[in-house]
Amino acid sequence: MIEVDYLVVGAGAMGMAFSDSLFNETDATIAIVDRYGKPGGHWTRAYPHVRLHQPSAFYGVNSRKLGSDAKDSLGGNAGLYELASGAEVVAYFDQVMNQQFLPSGRVHYFPMCEYAEGGSIVSLVSGATHQVSAKKVVDATYSQVTVPSMRPPTYDVADDVRCVPPNALNTINHTPSGYVVIGAGKTGIDACLWLLDAGVGPKDIAWIMPRDPWILDRAKIQPGPDFFDGTVGAFALQMEASALATSIDDLFERLEATGQLLRLDDTVRPTTYRCSTVSIAELEELRRIDNVVRLGRVRSISADEIVLENGSIPTGPDVLHIDCAADGLMRRPAAPVFEGDRITLQNIRTCQPTFSAGLTGHVEASYTDEAQKNELCTPVPYPNSDVDWLRVTLANALNGARWGTDSKLSAWLGGSRLDVNNTFADIGEPSPAQLQILGKLGEHTAGAIANLQKLLAEVDD
């Protein structure tokens, strides 16, 4: 029997970030169980060309820097801070586990194992069972992150059809007659950009897009003083638009007019929002693809036809179909983060999983009252629809207001590498333009909260 203070189920990004805060801020003992052979969760199963969609500077665990804080000089991300590759992310979490956690003797790691309620840990390889007694169990799998290689397509595929996850793109050994990219989320965007970068002509790509997405401009999510005007300025413009909008349509018009949200096609109004980000250069590349199919989700693929919800399109036996339609970050109902001897990790800032988990670990380490801990860690569910932009922006603002009233929490945030806002602490004396941005932010935040609540009440009615 192994006795520990915490049993963390899942060694993905959130499980590692939570454990890191506990590890560095307490003397707790921790057991981490995971069904994969290395820490990193879905990153260990992702396609070879995957990269972060946000800067490495504020991803990972709080105690260890990811990357070198360099700006890219080549490619679609040129001029912006580096985006770690999937291989870099997996190596990073492996280093955290093997260079920080395990040498301490306070952390037990069970790879290639499954957790069964009651404290049993069963090896998927040998079948051996370990018993672990823990004071608290931490569910780091609640978000159920899924990438295409983790499941078969969700539609029927005939035996003679070439349909692969994006993992197979770098194993192509003869040129297909064309490509069909299925899905318009982060994975679909990455597949299209990879094909274009590999020299595939836009006319040879069909992009099945069940719903057009609102997309974030990565230039407005950058760390460091150099990007203060763009990043903090963007947040100020979002608060201004949220405070002044007279309707949801008016809000999205204001957000688009100031570059807070981007769309792929100026003639098609997006209906989904999933936190995908692109650079403007990448957006221009994606817009080269003219054959965008907007007929709903795929139902089936045969040798000569793709059947969708609202019609069909022709295909061919030598066309390569790339399945990018995994749900990615599943929208789960919000659950209490702290509930007795269980902790359920969830985002507490929209689409910032490692920041959220790291902060949750700090709250667990520093506070004892469960009601207070849950108030500080109010979940922000992953967005799906366009209206969810309002919901997550409101939830972010409310959580930020709560954190700002707690001096201990504010001090932790001020020293955290995971908090993008902290990267602007070194701007020195603000310029008149920066003071104007901060003034706009302060002027409109309360009004934004009130107006977002009003607009959402009209939708929910």
C-alpha positions as a Markdown table, in Angstrom:
| # | Residue | x | y | z |
|---|---|---|---|---|
| 1 | Met | 0.0 | 0.0 | 0.0 |
| 2 | Ile | 1.3 | 3.4 | -1.0 |
| 3 | Glu | 0.1 | 6.3 | 1.1 |
| 4 | Val | 0.1 | 9.8 | -0.4 |
| 5 | Asp | -1.6 | 13.1 | 0.2 |
| 6 | Tyr | -2.9 | 13.5 | -3.4 |
| 7 | Leu | -3.6 | 11.0 | -6.2 |
| 8 | Val | -3.7 | 12.9 | -9.5 |
| 9 | Val | -5.5 | 11.0 | -12.3 |
| 10 | Gly | -4.0 | 12.2 | -15.5 |
| 11 | Ala | -0.4 | 13.4 | -16.4 |
| 12 | Gly | -1.6 | 15.7 | -19.1 |
| 13 | Ala | -0.9 | 19.4 | -19.1 |
| 14 | Met | -3.5 | 20.2 | -16.4 |
| 15 | Gly | -2.4 | 17.4 | -14.1 |
| 16 | Met | 1.2 | 18.4 | -14.4 |
| 17 | Ala | 0.6 | 22.1 | -13.8 |
| 18 | Phe | -1.6 | 21.4 | -10.7 |
| 19 | Ser | 1.0 | 18.9 | -9.3 |
| 20 | Asp | 3.8 | 21.4 | -9.9 |
| 21 | Ser | 2.1 | 24.1 | -7.8 |
| 22 | Leu | 1.5 | 21.6 | -5.0 |
| 23 | Phe | 5.0 | 20.2 | -5.3 |
| 24 | Asn | 6.7 | 23.6 | -5.0 |
| 25 | Glu | 4.4 | 25.2 | -2.5 |
| 26 | Thr | 3.8 | 22.3 | 0.0 |
| 27 | Asp | 5.6 | 19.2 | 1.3 |
| 28 | Ala | 2.7 | 17.0 | 0.0 |
| 29 | Thr | 3.3 | 13.6 | -1.4 |
| 30 | Ile | 1.7 | 12.9 | -4.8 |
| 31 | Ala | 0.9 | 9.9 | -6.9 |
| 32 | Ile | 0.3 | 10.5 | -10.6 |
| 33 | Val | -1.4 | 7.8 | -12.7 |
| 34 | Asp | -1.8 | 8.0 | -16.5 |
| 35 | Arg | -2.7 | 5.7 | -19.3 |
| 36 | Tyr | 0.0 | 6.9 | -21.6 |
| 37 | Gly | 3.7 | 6.0 | -21.5 |
| 38 | Lys | 4.9 | 9.6 | -21.0 |
| 39 | Pro | 3.6 | 12.7 | -19.3 |
| 40 | Gly | 1.9 | 15.2 | -21.6 |
| 41 | Gly | -1.6 | 13.7 | -22.2 |
| 42 | His | -3.0 | 14.3 | -25.7 |
| 43 | Trp | 0.3 | 15.9 | -26.7 |
| 44 | Thr | 1.8 | 12.4 | -26.8 |
| 45 | Arg | -0.8 | 11.4 | -29.4 |
| 46 | Ala | -1.0 | 14.5 | -31.5 |
| 47 | Tyr | 0.2 | 14.9 | -35.1 |
| 48 | Pro | 3.9 | 15.6 | -35.7 |
| 49 | His | 3.4 | 19.1 | -37.0 |
| 50 | Val | 1.3 | 20.3 | -34.1 |
| 51 | Arg | 2.4 | 23.4 | -32.3 |
| 52 | Leu | 0.9 | 25.5 | -29.5 |
| 53 | His | -1.5 | 28.1 | -30.7 |
| 54 | Gln | -0.4 | 30.4 | -27.9 |
| 55 | Pro | 3.1 | 31.5 | -27.0 |
| 56 | Ser | 5.3 | 29.1 | -25.1 |
| 57 | Ala | 6.1 | 31.9 | -22.6 |
| 58 | Phe | 2.9 | 31.2 | -20.6 |
| 59 | Tyr | 2.3 | 27.5 | -21.2 |
| 60 | Gly | 3.3 | 24.6 | -19.1 |
| 61 | Val | 4.1 | 24.5 | -15.3 |
| 62 | Asn | 4.8 | 27.5 | -13.1 |
| 63 | Ser | 8.2 | 26.4 | -12.0 |
| 64 | Arg | 9.9 | 25.8 | -15.3 |
| 65 | Lys | 10.2 | 28.0 | -18.4 |
| 66 | Leu | 9.1 | 26.5 | -21.8 |
| 67 | Gly | 11.2 | 27.7 | -24.7 |
| 68 | Ser | 13.7 | 30.5 | -24.8 |
| 69 | Asp | 11.4 | 33.6 | -24.9 |
| 70 | Ala | 12.5 | 34.1 | -28.5 |
| 71 | Lys | 10.4 | 35.6 | -31.4 |
| 72 | Asp | 10.1 | 33.6 | -34.6 |
| 73 | Ser | 11.8 | 35.0 | -37.6 |
| 74 | Leu | 10.4 | 32.7 | -40.2 |
| 75 | Gly | 7.0 | 31.3 | -41.2 |
| 76 | Gly | 3.5 | 32.4 | -40.4 |
| 77 | Asn | 4.3 | 33.3 | -36.8 |
| 78 | Ala | 7.2 | 35.6 | -37.8 |
| 79 | Gly | 7.6 | 38.5 | -35.4 |
| 80 | Leu | 5.6 | 36.9 | -32.7 |
| 81 | Tyr | 6.8 | 34.8 | -29.7 |
| 82 | Glu | 7.7 | 31.2 | -30.3 |
| 83 | Leu | 5.2 | 28.4 | -30.4 |
| 84 | Ala | 6.5 | 25.1 | -28.9 |
| 85 | Ser | 6.2 | 22.1 | -31.1 |
| 86 | Gly | 4.4 | 19.0 | -29.9 |
| 87 | Ala | 7.8 | 17.3 | -29.5 |
| 88 | Glu | 9.1 | 20.2 | -27.4 |
| 89 | Val | 6.0 | 20.1 | -25.2 |
| 90 | Val | 6.3 | 16.3 | -24.6 |
| 91 | Ala | 10.0 | 16.6 | -23.8 |
| 92 | Tyr | 9.3 | 19.5 | -21.4 |
| 93 | Phe | 6.7 | 17.5 | -19.4 |
| 94 | Asp | 9.1 | 14.6 | -19.4 |
| 95 | Gln | 11.8 | 16.8 | -17.9 |
| 96 | Val | 9.4 | 18.2 | -15.2 |
| 97 | Met | 8.6 | 14.6 | -14.2 |
| 98 | Asn | 12.1 | 13.1 | -14.4 |
| 99 | Gln | 14.2 | 16.1 | -13.3 |
| 100 | Gln | 12.0 | 17.7 | -10.8 |
| 101 | Phe | 9.2 | 15.5 | -9.5 |
| 102 | Leu | 10.7 | 12.0 | -9.2 |
| 103 | Pro | 14.1 | 12.8 | -7.8 |
| 104 | Ser | 12.4 | 14.3 | -4.8 |
| 105 | Gly | 11.0 | 11.0 | -3.6 |
| 106 | Arg | 7.7 | 12.7 | -2.9 |
| 107 | Val | 6.1 | 11.8 | -6.2 |
| 108 | His | 5.1 | 8.4 | -7.4 |
| 109 | Tyr | 4.4 | 8.0 | -11.2 |
| 110 | Phe | 2.4 | 5.2 | -12.7 |
| 111 | Pro | 2.5 | 5.4 | -16.5 |
| 112 | Met | 0.6 | 3.0 | -18.7 |
| 113 | Cys | -1.9 | 2.5 | -15.9 |
| 114 | Glu | -5.6 | 3.1 | -15.2 |
| 115 | Tyr | -7.2 | 4.3 | -12.0 |
| 116 | Ala | -10.1 | 2.4 | -10.6 |
| 117 | Glu | -12.3 | 3.9 | -7.9 |
| 118 | Gly | -11.2 | 2.8 | -4.5 |
| 119 | Gly | -7.5 | 3.4 | -5.0 |
| 120 | Ser | -6.6 | 0.5 | -7.3 |
| 121 | Ile | -4.1 | 1.3 | -10.1 |
| 122 | Val | -3.9 | -1.3 | -12.8 |
| 123 | Ser | -1.1 | -1.7 | -15.3 |
| 124 | Leu | -2.3 | -1.8 | -18.9 |
| 125 | Val | 0.9 | -3.7 | -19.8 |
| 126 | Ser | 1.3 | -6.4 | -17.1 |
| 127 | Gly | -2.1 | -6.3 | -15.4 |
| 128 | Ala | -0.4 | -5.8 | -12.0 |
| 129 | Thr | -2.4 | -3.9 | -9.4 |
| 130 | His | -1.1 | -1.3 | -7.0 |
| 131 | Gln | -3.1 | 0.0 | -4.0 |
| 132 | Val | -2.8 | 3.7 | -3.3 |
| 133 | Ser | -4.4 | 5.4 | -0.3 |
| 134 | Ala | -4.8 | 9.2 | -0.8 |
| 135 | Lys | -6.3 | 11.9 | 1.3 |
| 136 | Lys | -7.6 | 13.6 | -1.9 |
| 137 | Val | -8.2 | 12.4 | -5.5 |
| 138 | Val | -7.6 | 14.9 | -8.3 |
| 139 | Asp | -9.4 | 14.4 | -11.6 |
| 140 | Ala | -7.2 | 15.9 | -14.3 |
| 141 | Thr | -9.1 | 14.2 | -17.1 |
| 142 | Tyr | -12.5 | 16.0 | -16.8 |
| 143 | Ser | -11.9 | 18.1 | -19.9 |
| 144 | Gln | -11.6 | 14.8 | -22.0 |
| 145 | Val | -9.2 | 16.3 | -24.6 |
| 146 | Thr | -9.5 | 14.3 | -27.8 |
| 147 | Val | -7.3 | 14.4 | -30.9 |
| 148 | Pro | -8.2 | 12.5 | -34.2 |
| 149 | Ser | -5.6 | 9.7 | -33.6 |
| 150 | Met | -7.4 | 8.8 | -30.3 |
| 151 | Arg | -10.6 | 7.5 | -32.0 |
| 152 | Pro | -12.0 | 6.4 | -35.4 |
| 153 | Pro | -13.9 | 8.9 | -37.6 |
| 154 | Thr | -17.4 | 9.7 | -36.3 |
| 155 | Tyr | -18.9 | 9.0 | -39.8 |
| 156 | Asp | -19.0 | 6.0 | -42.0 |
| 157 | Val | -16.0 | 5.4 | -44.2 |
| 158 | Ala | -16.0 | 2.8 | -46.9 |
| 159 | Asp | -13.2 | 0.3 | -47.0 |
| 160 | Asp | -11.8 | 1.6 | -50.3 |
| 161 | Val | -11.6 | 5.2 | -49.0 |
| 162 | Arg | -8.3 | 6.8 | -47.9 |
| 163 | Cys | -9.2 | 8.6 | -44.7 |
| 164 | Val | -6.5 | 9.3 | -42.1 |
| 165 | Pro | -5.8 | 11.4 | -39.1 |
| 166 | Pro | -3.4 | 14.3 | -39.6 |
| 167 | Asn | -0.7 | 12.1 | -37.9 |
| 168 | Ala | -0.4 | 10.3 | -41.3 |
| 169 | Leu | 0.4 | 13.4 | -43.4 |
| 170 | Asn | 4.2 | 13.0 | -42.9 |
| 171 | Thr | 4.0 | 9.4 | -44.1 |
| 172 | Ile | 2.6 | 10.2 | -47.6 |
| 173 | Asn | 4.5 | 8.1 | -50.1 |
| 174 | His | 2.6 | 8.9 | -53.3 |
| 175 | Thr | 0.8 | 12.1 | -54.4 |
| 176 | Pro | -3.0 | 12.0 | -53.9 |
| 177 | Ser | -5.2 | 13.4 | -56.6 |
| 178 | Gly | -6.5 | 15.9 | -54.1 |
| 179 | Tyr | -7.0 | 16.5 | -50.4 |
| 180 | Val | -10.2 | 16.9 | -48.3 |
| 181 | Val | -9.7 | 18.4 | -44.9 |
| 182 | Ile | -12.7 | 17.6 | -42.6 |
| 183 | Gly | -13.1 | 20.1 | -39.7 |
| 184 | Ala | -12.5 | 23.8 | -39.1 |
| 185 | Gly | -11.1 | 23.8 | -35.6 |
| 186 | Lys | -7.4 | 24.1 | -34.6 |
| 187 | Thr | -6.6 | 20.7 | -36.1 |
| 188 | Gly | -8.2 | 21.5 | -39.4 |
| 189 | Ile | -6.4 | 24.9 | -39.6 |
| 190 | Asp | -3.1 | 23.2 | -38.9 |
| 191 | Ala | -3.7 | 20.6 | -41.6 |
| 192 | Cys | -4.6 | 23.2 | -44.2 |
| 193 | Leu | -1.5 | 25.3 | -43.3 |
| 194 | Trp | 0.7 | 22.2 | -43.4 |
| 195 | Leu | -0.6 | 21.3 | -46.9 |
| 196 | Leu | -0.1 | 24.8 | -48.2 |
| 197 | Asp | 3.4 | 25.0 | -46.7 |
| 198 | Ala | 4.2 | 21.7 | -48.3 |
| 199 | Gly | 3.5 | 23.2 | -51.7 |
| 200 | Val | 0.0 | 21.8 | -52.3 |
| 201 | Gly | -2.0 | 24.1 | -54.5 |
| 202 | Pro | -5.1 | 25.7 | -53.0 |
| 203 | Lys | -7.2 | 24.3 | -55.8 |
| 204 | Asp | -6.2 | 20.8 | -54.7 |
| 205 | Ile | -7.7 | 21.3 | -51.2 |
| 206 | Ala | -11.3 | 21.0 | -50.3 |
| 207 | Trp | -12.1 | 22.2 | -46.8 |
| 208 | Ile | -15.2 | 20.9 | -45.1 |
| 209 | Met | -16.4 | 23.5 | -42.7 |
| 210 | Pro | -19.6 | 22.6 | -40.8 |
| 211 | Arg | -19.5 | 26.0 | -39.0 |
| 212 | Asp | -17.4 | 29.0 | -39.7 |
| 213 | Pro | -15.4 | 30.0 | -36.6 |
| 214 | Trp | -14.6 | 33.3 | -35.1 |
| 215 | Ile | -10.8 | 33.2 | -34.7 |
| 216 | Leu | -8.4 | 35.2 | -32.4 |
| 217 | Asp | -5.5 | 37.2 | -33.7 |
| 218 | Arg | -2.4 | 35.7 | -32.1 |
| 219 | Ala | -0.7 | 39.1 | -32.2 |
| 220 | Lys | -3.1 | 40.2 | -29.5 |
| 221 | Ile | -2.2 | 37.4 | -27.1 |
| 222 | Gln | 1.5 | 38.1 | -26.7 |
| 223 | Pro | 3.6 | 38.5 | -23.6 |
| 224 | Gly | 6.1 | 41.2 | -22.7 |
| 225 | Pro | 6.3 | 45.0 | -22.7 |
| 226 | Asp | 6.8 | 45.1 | -26.5 |
| 227 | Phe | 3.2 | 43.9 | -27.0 |
| 228 | Phe | 1.5 | 45.9 | -24.2 |
| 229 | Asp | -0.4 | 48.1 | -26.6 |
| 230 | Gly | -1.6 | 45.2 | -28.6 |
| 231 | Thr | -2.5 | 42.7 | -25.9 |
| 232 | Val | -3.7 | 45.0 | -23.0 |
| 233 | Gly | -5.1 | 47.3 | -25.7 |
| 234 | Ala | -7.0 | 44.4 | -27.2 |
| 235 | Phe | -8.5 | 43.6 | -23.8 |
| 236 | Ala | -9.5 | 47.2 | -23.3 |
| 237 | Leu | -11.2 | 47.3 | -26.7 |
| 238 | Gln | -13.0 | 44.1 | -25.8 |
| 239 | Met | -14.3 | 45.6 | -22.6 |
| 240 | Glu | -15.3 | 48.8 | -24.4 |
| 241 | Ala | -17.2 | 46.8 | -27.1 |
| 242 | Ser | -18.9 | 44.7 | -24.4 |
| 243 | Ala | -19.9 | 47.7 | -22.4 |
| 244 | Leu | -21.3 | 49.7 | -25.3 |
| 245 | Ala | -22.9 | 47.1 | -27.5 |
| 246 | Thr | -26.7 | 47.4 | -28.0 |
| 247 | Ser | -27.1 | 43.8 | -29.2 |
| 248 | Ile | -25.1 | 40.6 | -29.7 |
| 249 | Asp | -24.9 | 41.4 | -33.4 |
| 250 | Asp | -23.6 | 44.9 | -32.6 |
| 251 | Leu | -21.1 | 43.4 | -30.2 |
| 252 | Phe | -19.6 | 41.1 | -32.8 |
| 253 | Glu | -19.5 | 44.0 | -35.3 |
| 254 | Arg | -17.5 | 46.1 | -32.8 |
| 255 | Leu | -15.2 | 43.2 | -32.0 |
| 256 | Glu | -14.5 | 42.5 | -35.7 |
| 257 | Ala | -14.1 | 46.2 | -36.5 |
| 258 | Thr | -11.2 | 46.6 | -34.0 |
| 259 | Gly | -9.6 | 43.3 | -34.9 |
| 260 | Gln | -10.5 | 41.4 | -31.8 |
| 261 | Leu | -12.1 | 38.6 | -33.8 |
| 262 | Leu | -11.3 | 37.4 | -37.3 |
| 263 | Arg | -13.2 | 35.4 | -39.9 |
| 264 | Leu | -12.1 | 33.3 | -42.8 |
| 265 | Asp | -14.7 | 34.7 | -45.3 |
| 266 | Asp | -16.0 | 38.2 | -45.1 |
| 267 | Thr | -19.3 | 37.1 | -46.6 |
| 268 | Val | -20.1 | 34.3 | -44.1 |
| 269 | Arg | -21.0 | 35.2 | -40.5 |
| 270 | Pro | -19.3 | 32.8 | -38.1 |
| 271 | Thr | -21.4 | 30.8 | -35.7 |
| 272 | Thr | -18.8 | 29.1 | -33.5 |
| 273 | Tyr | -16.0 | 30.2 | -31.3 |
| 274 | Arg | -13.4 | 27.7 | -29.9 |
| 275 | Cys | -10.4 | 29.9 | -29.0 |
| 276 | Ser | -8.5 | 29.0 | -32.2 |
| 277 | Thr | -5.7 | 31.6 | -33.0 |
| 278 | Val | -3.9 | 32.5 | -36.2 |
| 279 | Ser | -1.5 | 35.2 | -37.3 |
| 280 | Ile | -2.7 | 37.5 | -40.0 |
| 281 | Ala | -0.1 | 35.9 | -42.3 |
| 282 | Glu | -1.7 | 32.5 | -41.6 |
| 283 | Leu | -5.2 | 33.8 | -42.1 |
| 284 | Glu | -4.2 | 35.1 | -45.6 |
| 285 | Glu | -2.8 | 31.7 | -46.4 |
| 286 | Leu | -6.1 | 30.0 | -45.3 |
| 287 | Arg | -8.1 | 32.4 | -47.4 |
| 288 | Arg | -6.3 | 31.1 | -50.5 |
| 289 | Ile | -8.5 | 27.9 | -50.2 |
| 290 | Asp | -11.6 | 28.7 | -52.3 |
| 291 | Asn | -13.2 | 25.3 | -52.1 |
| 292 | Val | -14.8 | 25.6 | -48.7 |
| 293 | Val | -17.7 | 23.2 | -48.3 |
| 294 | Arg | -20.5 | 24.5 | -45.9 |
| 295 | Leu | -23.0 | 21.7 | -46.0 |
| 296 | Gly | -22.9 | 20.6 | -42.3 |
| 297 | Arg | -21.1 | 17.6 | -40.8 |
| 298 | Val | -19.9 | 14.6 | -42.8 |
| 299 | Arg | -22.2 | 11.6 | -42.6 |
| 300 | Ser | -20.4 | 9.1 | -44.8 |
| 301 | Ile | -17.6 | 8.8 | -47.4 |
| 302 | Ser | -17.7 | 6.3 | -50.2 |
| 303 | Ala | -15.3 | 5.9 | -53.1 |
| 304 | Asp | -17.0 | 8.6 | -55.2 |
| 305 | Glu | -19.1 | 10.7 | -52.8 |
| 306 | Ile | -19.1 | 12.5 | -49.5 |
| 307 | Val | -22.5 | 12.7 | -47.9 |
| 308 | Leu | -23.0 | 15.6 | -45.5 |
| 309 | Glu | -26.0 | 16.8 | -43.4 |
| 310 | Asn | -27.2 | 19.2 | -46.1 |
| 311 | Gly | -26.0 | 17.7 | -49.4 |
| 312 | Ser | -23.1 | 15.8 | -51.0 |
| 313 | Ile | -20.0 | 16.5 | -52.9 |
| 314 | Pro | -17.9 | 14.2 | -55.3 |
| 315 | Thr | -14.7 | 12.6 | -54.2 |
| 316 | Gly | -12.4 | 10.0 | -55.7 |
| 317 | Pro | -10.5 | 6.8 | -54.8 |
| 318 | Asp | -7.2 | 8.5 | -54.8 |
| 319 | Val | -8.3 | 11.5 | -52.8 |
| 320 | Leu | -6.8 | 11.7 | -49.3 |
| 321 | His | -9.4 | 12.6 | -46.7 |
| 322 | Ile | -7.9 | 14.1 | -43.5 |
| 323 | Asp | -10.0 | 13.6 | -40.4 |
| 324 | Cys | -9.7 | 16.7 | -38.2 |
| 325 | Ala | -13.2 | 16.5 | -36.7 |
| 326 | Ala | -12.3 | 15.3 | -33.2 |
| 327 | Asp | -14.1 | 17.4 | -30.6 |
| 328 | Gly | -10.7 | 18.5 | -29.1 |
| 329 | Leu | -11.8 | 20.2 | -25.9 |
| 330 | Met | -15.2 | 18.8 | -25.0 |
| 331 | Arg | -17.7 | 21.1 | -23.5 |
| 332 | Arg | -18.5 | 19.6 | -20.1 |
| 333 | Pro | -21.0 | 20.9 | -17.5 |
| 334 | Ala | -19.3 | 23.0 | -14.8 |
| 335 | Ala | -18.7 | 21.0 | -11.6 |
| 336 | Pro | -17.4 | 22.2 | -8.2 |
| 337 | Val | -13.7 | 22.2 | -8.4 |
| 338 | Phe | -13.4 | 21.4 | -4.7 |
| 339 | Glu | -15.8 | 18.9 | -3.2 |
| 340 | Gly | -14.7 | 17.1 | 0.0 |
| 341 | Asp | -11.8 | 14.7 | -0.9 |
| 342 | Arg | -12.2 | 15.3 | -4.6 |
| 343 | Ile | -10.7 | 18.0 | -6.8 |
| 344 | Thr | -12.0 | 18.3 | -10.4 |
| 345 | Leu | -9.7 | 20.4 | -12.6 |
| 346 | Gln | -11.3 | 22.8 | -15.0 |
| 347 | Asn | -10.5 | 26.0 | -16.8 |
| 348 | Ile | -10.9 | 29.0 | -14.5 |
| 349 | Arg | -9.7 | 31.3 | -17.3 |
| 350 | Thr | -11.0 | 30.6 | -20.7 |
| 351 | Cys | -8.8 | 28.4 | -22.9 |
| 352 | Gln | -5.9 | 28.7 | -20.5 |
| 353 | Pro | -5.6 | 25.1 | -19.1 |
| 354 | Thr | -2.2 | 25.2 | -17.5 |
| 355 | Phe | -2.7 | 28.6 | -16.0 |
| 356 | Ser | -6.0 | 27.4 | -14.6 |
| 357 | Ala | -4.6 | 24.2 | -13.2 |
| 358 | Gly | -1.5 | 25.9 | -11.7 |
| 359 | Leu | -3.7 | 28.5 | -10.0 |
| 360 | Thr | -6.0 | 25.8 | -8.7 |
| 361 | Gly | -3.0 | 24.0 | -7.2 |
| 362 | His | -1.9 | 27.2 | -5.5 |
| 363 | Val | -5.4 | 27.7 | -4.1 |
| 364 | Glu | -5.4 | 24.2 | -2.7 |
| 365 | Ala | -2.0 | 24.7 | -1.2 |
| 366 | Ser | -2.9 | 28.1 | 0.4 |
| 367 | Tyr | -6.5 | 28.1 | 1.5 |
| 368 | Thr | -8.5 | 25.8 | 3.7 |
| 369 | Asp | -12.1 | 27.0 | 3.4 |
| 370 | Glu | -13.8 | 25.0 | 0.6 |
| 371 | Ala | -16.4 | 27.7 | -0.2 |
| 372 | Gln | -13.7 | 30.3 | -0.5 |
| 373 | Lys | -11.6 | 27.9 | -2.7 |
| 374 | Asn | -14.6 | 27.3 | -5.0 |
| 375 | Glu | -15.3 | 31.0 | -5.3 |
| 376 | Leu | -11.7 | 31.7 | -6.3 |
| 377 | Cys | -11.8 | 28.7 | -8.8 |
| 378 | Thr | -15.2 | 29.3 | -10.5 |
| 379 | Pro | -15.1 | 27.1 | -13.7 |
| 380 | Val | -15.1 | 28.7 | -17.2 |
| 381 | Pro | -16.4 | 26.0 | -19.6 |
| 382 | Tyr | -14.8 | 25.7 | -23.0 |
| 383 | Pro | -16.7 | 27.8 | -25.6 |
| 384 | Asn | -18.5 | 26.3 | -28.5 |
| 385 | Ser | -21.0 | 28.7 | -30.1 |
| 386 | Asp | -20.5 | 32.3 | -31.0 |
| 387 | Val | -22.6 | 33.4 | -28.0 |
| 388 | Asp | -20.2 | 31.6 | -25.8 |
| 389 | Trp | -17.7 | 34.4 | -26.4 |
| 390 | Leu | -19.9 | 36.5 | -24.2 |
| 391 | Arg | -20.2 | 33.8 | -21.6 |
| 392 | Val | -16.5 | 33.2 | -21.2 |
| 393 | Thr | -15.6 | 36.8 | -21.4 |
| 394 | Leu | -18.1 | 37.5 | -18.6 |
| 395 | Ala | -16.8 | 34.6 | -16.5 |
| 396 | Asn | -13.2 | 35.7 | -17.0 |
| 397 | Ala | -14.0 | 39.3 | -15.9 |
| 398 | Leu | -15.9 | 38.0 | -12.8 |
| 399 | Asn | -13.0 | 35.7 | -11.8 |
| 400 | Gly | -10.5 | 38.4 | -12.4 |
| 401 | Ala | -12.5 | 40.8 | -10.1 |
| 402 | Arg | -12.5 | 38.1 | -7.4 |
| 403 | Trp | -8.8 | 37.5 | -7.6 |
| 404 | Gly | -8.1 | 41.2 | -7.6 |
| 405 | Thr | -9.7 | 41.6 | -4.1 |
| 406 | Asp | -7.4 | 38.9 | -2.6 |
| 407 | Ser | -3.9 | 40.3 | -1.8 |
| 408 | Lys | -2.4 | 36.8 | -1.4 |
| 409 | Leu | -3.7 | 35.6 | -4.7 |
| 410 | Ser | -2.7 | 38.8 | -6.4 |
| 411 | Ala | 0.8 | 38.3 | -5.2 |
| 412 | Trp | 1.0 | 34.8 | -6.6 |
| 413 | Leu | -0.4 | 36.0 | -9.9 |
| 414 | Gly | 2.2 | 38.7 | -10.0 |
| 415 | Gly | 5.0 | 36.1 | -9.8 |
| 416 | Ser | 3.5 | 33.5 | -12.1 |
| 417 | Arg | 5.0 | 32.8 | -15.5 |
| 418 | Leu | 1.6 | 31.2 | -16.5 |
| 419 | Asp | -0.3 | 34.5 | -16.2 |
| 420 | Val | 0.1 | 36.5 | -19.4 |
| 421 | Asn | -0.9 | 39.7 | -17.6 |
| 422 | Asn | 2.2 | 39.3 | -15.4 |
| 423 | Thr | 4.5 | 39.6 | -18.4 |
| 424 | Phe | 3.7 | 43.3 | -18.6 |
| 425 | Ala | 5.0 | 44.1 | -15.1 |
| 426 | Asp | 8.3 | 45.4 | -16.5 |
| 427 | Ile | 7.0 | 48.1 | -18.7 |
| 428 | Gly | 8.4 | 50.8 | -16.3 |
| 429 | Glu | 6.7 | 54.2 | -16.4 |
| 430 | Pro | 3.7 | 53.9 | -18.7 |
| 431 | Ser | 3.6 | 56.1 | -21.7 |
| 432 | Pro | 0.7 | 58.5 | -22.2 |
| 433 | Ala | -0.7 | 56.0 | -24.8 |
| 434 | Gln | -0.4 | 53.1 | -22.3 |
| 435 | Leu | -2.1 | 55.2 | -19.6 |
| 436 | Gln | -4.9 | 55.8 | -22.0 |
| 437 | Ile | -5.2 | 52.1 | -22.6 |
| 438 | Leu | -5.3 | 51.4 | -18.9 |
| 439 | Gly | -7.8 | 54.2 | -18.4 |
| 440 | Lys | -10.1 | 52.7 | -21.0 |
| 441 | Leu | -9.8 | 49.3 | -19.4 |
| 442 | Gly | -10.7 | 50.7 | -16.0 |
| 443 | Glu | -13.5 | 52.8 | -17.4 |
| 444 | His | -15.4 | 50.0 | -19.2 |
| 445 | Thr | -14.8 | 46.8 | -17.2 |
| 446 | Ala | -17.8 | 47.3 | -14.8 |
| 447 | Gly | -20.0 | 48.3 | -17.7 |
| 448 | Ala | -18.9 | 45.3 | -19.7 |
| 449 | Ile | -19.8 | 42.9 | -16.9 |
| 450 | Ala | -23.3 | 44.5 | -16.5 |
| 451 | Asn | -24.0 | 44.6 | -20.3 |
| 452 | Leu | -22.8 | 41.1 | -21.0 |
| 453 | Gln | -25.1 | 39.9 | -18.2 |
| 454 | Lys | -28.0 | 41.8 | -19.9 |
| 455 | Leu | -27.3 | 40.5 | -23.4 |
| 456 | Leu | -27.0 | 36.9 | -22.2 |
| 457 | Ala | -30.2 | 37.2 | -20.2 |
| 458 | Glu | -32.0 | 38.1 | -23.5 |
| 459 | Val | -30.5 | 35.0 | -25.2 |
| 460 | Asp | -31.3 | 32.7 | -22.3 |
| 461 | Asp | -34.9 | 34.0 | -22.1 |
